[in-house]
Amino acid sequence: MKVKNLILILGTIIAYLGIIAYVRMSNDRTLEERCYHSWREDYIKNKNQNEQYVNAAGRNNPSFALSEAQGYGMLLAAKAGEKHLGSRIDFQKLDNYYLAHRLTNSNLMSWKQKDRKNIWRDNPVSASDGDIIIAQALLHADRVWPGHGYKSQAVNLINDIKRLEINQKAKMVTVGNWANKDSRFYNVLRTSDVMPKAFEEFYQVTGDQAWLTIKRKMLNYLQKLSKKYNTGLVPDFAWISNNYVRPAQANEVAINDDGHYSANACRVPMLLAESNDKEAAQVVKKMLKFFKKKGTSAGFTLKGEKLHHYQSASFSAPIFVAASKYRNQGYDTLIEQEKYIFSRPLPKDNYYDATLTVLAALNTNELTGLEK
């Protein structure tokens, strides 16, 4: 009798755990599906019958496209395809647009394309972050849909990134092909270009050891920036000179927030958390400790003063992903704090917030309880 009761109890427990697991998986998939399809509806536009682009202007503004946005769109389409939330056709149309807007004599994509007087004009320079994300997306698509040429496309692009977007002396990615040896911006580091997982994948597919050197050097630069302040925060841009690294000053590269933890650096926690590199983990964990103690907002000075007294999904989503990876190390409260991004509709006119939110939804397995 006791044995029968024990079997009955164990069976009940197993059934309960199975139900919990099913509900969790169902909720996770519902969230992923809701986010991804809502994002596509608001931000994907047809250029023609065979090409689609990510409208970085949002639904209610004059359209324009960015290589960064196209890269994210391709990456989201590949990830969605992997989860059976989208099709290869979705990816292929985005890829066709990329292929149609490459720079002359290279596989790099035009940084920006805009409709002017009914003529779609390409900016004649590149942005390295967009090119790196596109290469990653092609490699991911090859894993999901092998045999369609995505791997060879990726290798061609990776080789051109190395040829045209690398500071060979500093062993780092430049901000674009225009920041060459003749430009003073040749020594500018955009911290969101430190993508260790991407560089690992580039090495794996090409066998080129240079990518591991670039990964190590760029992580080293980022760690030096992290050590300058107790917060561990890094700026949008920094200057590199003979292994010496200093944060950019206001308007020294692009805008007033160049030397702050702002719209570029906000991606760093997610980019570092994607890799299992120990040096990357050190940098991101130091940042997470600061956020856990001080909370989050839409930007900080490197000393930890809030730039704004409101939250932004483009800052919260990368923190959520990083905290989820290390949740067993005491970041549950940070996860609870940042998961608000999934409880509200995606913004229709803020491509950056919406895109990083969907990327977080598709990247993170720790989504229990996010459905409202």
C-alpha positions in Angstrom: 0.0 0.0 0.0 2.8 2.4 0.9 4.6 1.6 -2.4 1.4 2.3 -4.3 0.9 5.6 -2.5 4.5 6.6 -3.2 4.1 5.8 -6.9 0.9 7.9 -6.9 2.6 10.8 -5.2 5.6 10.7 -7.6 3.3 10.5 -10.6 1.4 13.5 -9.4 4.6 15.5 -8.9 5.9 14.5 -12.3 2.6 15.5 -13.9 2.6 18.8 -12.1 6.2 19.6 -13.2 5.3 18.7 -16.7 2.3 21.1 -16.7 4.5 23.9 -15.3 7.1 23.3 -18.0 4.5 23.2 -20.7 2.9 26.5 -19.5 6.2 28.1 -19.3 7.2 27.1 -22.8 3.8 28.1 -24.1 4.1 31.6 -22.5 7.6 32.0 -23.8 6.6 31.2 -27.3 3.5 33.4 -27.1 5.7 36.3 -26.0 8.3 35.7 -28.7 5.6 35.4 -31.4 3.7 38.5 -30.2 6.8 40.6 -30.1 8.3 39.4 -33.4 5.1 39.7 -35.5 4.2 43.1 -34.0 7.7 44.3 -34.9 7.4 43.0 -38.5 4.0 44.7 -38.9 5.4 48.1 -37.8 8.9 48.1 -39.2 9.2 45.9 -42.3 8.4 47.6 -45.6 8.4 46.3 -49.2 11.0 48.0 -51.5 9.7 45.9 -54.4 8.3 42.4 -54.9 11.6 40.7 -53.9 13.1 43.1 -51.4 12.1 44.2 -47.9 13.9 46.6 -45.6 13.6 47.7 -41.9 12.1 51.2 -41.8 14.2 52.8 -39.1 11.9 55.9 -39.3 9.0 54.0 -37.8 5.4 53.7 -39.1 4.4 57.4 -39.3 7.6 59.1 -40.6 9.2 59.4 -44.0 11.0 56.1 -44.6 14.8 55.5 -44.4 16.9 52.4 -44.0 20.2 51.8 -42.1 22.7 48.9 -42.4 22.4 48.5 -38.6 18.6 48.2 -38.9 18.9 45.8 -41.8 21.3 43.6 -39.9 19.0 43.4 -36.9 16.1 42.6 -39.2 18.0 39.8 -40.8 19.2 38.5 -37.5 15.6 38.6 -36.1 14.3 36.8 -39.2 16.9 34.0 -38.8 16.2 33.6 -35.1 12.4 33.6 -35.8 12.9 31.0 -38.5 14.8 28.8 -36.1 11.8 29.0 -33.7 9.3 28.4 -36.5 7.9 31.9 -36.1 8.9 33.0 -39.6 10.0 31.6 -43.0 13.1 31.6 -45.1 11.3 33.9 -47.6 11.1 36.5 -44.8 14.9 36.3 -44.5 15.6 36.2 -48.2 13.7 39.4 -49.0 15.7 41.2 -46.3 18.9 39.7 -47.7 18.0 40.7 -51.2 17.7 44.3 -50.1 21.1 44.1 -48.5 22.6 42.7 -51.7 21.1 45.5 -53.7 22.6 48.2 -51.5 26.2 47.2 -51.2 28.9 49.7 -51.8 30.8 49.7 -55.1 33.5 47.0 -55.3 32.7 45.6 -51.8 30.2 43.6 -49.8 29.8 46.3 -47.2 26.4 47.8 -47.1 25.6 51.5 -47.6 25.2 53.0 -44.2 21.9 54.8 -45.0 19.4 54.7 -47.8 16.7 57.4 -48.0 13.8 58.3 -50.4 14.4 61.7 -51.9 11.9 63.0 -54.4 10.9 59.4 -55.2 14.5 58.3 -55.8 16.1 55.9 -53.3 19.6 57.2 -52.7 22.4 55.3 -51.0 25.0 56.9 -48.7 28.4 56.1 -50.2 30.1 54.9 -46.9 29.6 52.0 -44.5 29.0 51.6 -40.8 30.9 48.6 -39.3 28.3 47.6 -36.7 25.7 47.1 -39.4 28.1 45.0 -41.5 29.1 42.8 -38.5 25.4 42.2 -37.6 24.6 41.3 -41.2 27.5 38.8 -41.3 26.2 37.3 -38.1 22.7 37.1 -39.5 23.9 35.3 -42.6 25.8 32.7 -40.5 22.8 32.2 -38.3 20.6 31.8 -41.5 23.0 29.2 -42.8 22.6 27.1 -39.6 18.8 27.3 -39.9 18.5 26.9 -43.7 21.8 25.3 -44.9 22.5 25.1 -48.6 21.3 28.5 -49.8 24.6 30.3 -50.1 24.4 32.3 -46.9 27.7 31.0 -45.6 29.6 32.0 -48.7 27.9 35.4 -48.6 29.0 35.8 -44.9 32.6 34.9 -45.7 32.7 37.4 -48.5 31.4 40.1 -46.2 33.7 39.1 -43.3 36.7 39.3 -45.6 35.7 42.8 -46.7 35.1 43.9 -43.1 38.7 42.8 -42.4 40.0 44.6 -45.5 38.1 47.8 -45.2 36.9 48.3 -41.6 39.9 47.3 -39.4 42.6 49.4 -37.8 45.5 47.1 -38.4 47.8 48.8 -35.9 45.3 48.9 -33.0 43.7 45.5 -34.1 40.2 46.8 -33.7 37.1 47.5 -35.8 36.8 51.1 -37.0 33.5 52.9 -37.1 33.2 52.5 -40.9 35.2 52.3 -44.1 35.5 56.1 -44.2 37.5 56.1 -40.9 40.7 55.0 -42.7 44.3 55.8 -42.1 43.9 59.3 -43.6 41.1 60.1 -41.1 41.6 61.2 -37.5 38.7 58.9 -36.7 40.8 55.9 -37.5 41.6 55.5 -33.8 38.0 55.8 -32.6 36.5 52.8 -30.8 32.7 52.5 -30.7 32.2 50.3 -27.7 29.2 48.5 -29.2 31.5 47.2 -31.9 33.1 45.0 -29.3 31.2 41.8 -30.3 33.2 38.8 -29.0 30.6 36.2 -30.1 30.7 37.6 -33.7 34.5 37.6 -33.8 34.5 34.0 -32.5 32.0 33.0 -35.3 34.1 34.8 -37.9 37.2 32.8 -36.8 35.3 29.6 -36.9 34.0 30.1 -40.4 37.2 31.5 -42.0 39.9 29.9 -39.9 41.6 33.3 -39.7 43.4 33.8 -36.4 43.2 37.6 -36.9 39.7 37.6 -35.6 40.7 36.1 -32.3 43.4 38.8 -32.0 40.8 41.5 -32.8 38.5 40.0 -30.2 41.2 39.9 -27.5 42.5 43.4 -28.2 39.0 45.0 -28.3 38.0 43.3 -25.1 41.2 44.5 -23.5 40.4 48.1 -24.5 36.9 47.7 -23.1 38.2 46.3 -19.8 40.6 49.3 -19.5 37.6 51.6 -19.9 35.6 49.6 -17.4 38.4 50.0 -14.8 38.5 53.8 -15.0 35.4 54.1 -12.9 33.8 52.2 -10.0 30.6 51.9 -12.0 32.2 49.8 -14.7 30.3 51.8 -17.3 31.8 52.4 -20.7 31.2 55.3 -23.1 29.7 55.3 -26.5 33.1 56.2 -28.0 36.7 56.1 -26.9 40.1 57.0 -28.4 42.9 54.4 -28.8 46.5 55.4 -28.9 49.3 52.8 -28.4 47.2 50.7 -26.0 46.1 53.8 -24.1 42.4 54.3 -24.0 40.4 57.4 -23.0 36.7 58.1 -23.2 35.6 60.6 -25.9 34.6 64.1 -24.8 31.3 65.7 -25.7 30.8 66.2 -29.4 34.3 64.8 -30.1 33.0 62.1 -32.4 29.3 62.6 -33.0 27.1 64.2 -30.3 27.1 65.6 -26.8 26.8 62.1 -25.2 29.9 60.7 -26.9 31.7 60.2 -23.6 28.6 58.8 -21.7 27.0 55.4 -21.3 24.4 56.3 -24.0 22.7 55.1 -27.1 25.6 53.0 -28.5 27.1 51.7 -25.2 23.6 50.6 -24.0 24.1 47.5 -26.2 27.3 46.4 -24.6 25.8 44.3 -21.7 23.9 42.1 -24.3 26.8 41.8 -26.7 29.2 40.7 -23.9 26.7 38.3 -22.4 26.3 36.5 -25.7 29.9 35.2 -25.3 31.3 32.9 -22.7 34.6 34.7 -22.7 35.9 35.3 -19.1 37.1 38.9 -19.8 33.7 39.8 -21.3 32.0 38.3 -18.2 34.2 40.5 -15.9 33.2 43.7 -17.7 29.5 42.9 -17.9 29.2 41.7 -14.3 30.7 44.9 -13.0 28.1 46.9 -14.9 25.3 44.6 -13.6 26.4 45.2 -10.0 26.1 49.0 -10.6 22.7 48.7 -12.2 21.5 46.4 -9.4 22.6 49.0 -6.8 21.6 52.2 -8.6 18.8 51.2 -10.9 18.6 52.0 -14.6 17.7 54.9 -16.8 18.1 56.1 -20.3 21.8 56.8 -20.0 24.5 57.6 -17.4 27.7 59.5 -17.0 30.6 57.2 -16.4 30.6 58.2 -12.8 27.0 56.9 -12.5 24.9 60.1 -12.7 21.6 59.6 -14.6 21.4 61.5 -17.8 17.6 61.2 -17.8 15.1 60.3 -15.1 13.1 57.9 -17.2 13.7 54.4 -18.5 14.2 53.3 -22.1 13.7 49.8 -23.6 16.9 50.2 -25.6 18.8 50.4 -22.3 16.7 47.9 -20.3 16.5 45.1 -22.9 20.3 44.5 -23.0 20.5 44.6 -19.2 17.6 42.1 -19.0 19.5 39.7 -21.3 22.7 40.0 -19.4 21.1 39.7 -16.0 19.2 36.6 -17.2 22.4 34.9 -18.2 23.8 35.4 -14.7 20.5 35.2 -12.7 22.0 32.4 -10.5 24.5 35.0 -9.3 22.0 37.2 -7.7 20.4 39.3 -10.4 16.7 38.2 -10.0 15.7 41.6 -8.8 17.3 43.3 -11.8 15.5 40.9 -14.1 12.2 41.7 -12.4 12.9 45.4 -12.7 13.7 45.3 -16.4 11.1 42.9 -17.7 8.6 45.8 -17.8 9.6 46.1 -21.5 7.6 43.0 -22.3 4.4 44.2 -20.6 3.6 47.1 -22.9 3.0 47.3 -26.7 6.1 47.8 -28.8 6.6 51.4 -29.8 5.6 52.1 -33.4 7.9 55.0 -34.0 11.1 54.0 -32.1 12.9 51.4 -34.1 15.8 51.1 -31.7 13.6 50.5 -28.6 11.3 48.1 -30.4 14.1 46.1 -32.1 16.3 45.6 -29.0 13.1 44.5 -27.1 12.3 41.8 -29.7 16.0 40.8 -29.8 15.9 40.3 -26.0 12.7 38.3 -26.3 14.2 35.9 -28.9 17.6 35.8 -27.1 16.5 35.0 -23.6 15.3 31.7 -22.3 14.6 33.1 -18.8 11.1 34.5 -19.6 9.0 32.9 -16.9 6.2 35.1 -15.8 6.6 37.8 -18.4 3.2 37.2 -19.9 0.5 39.5 -18.5 
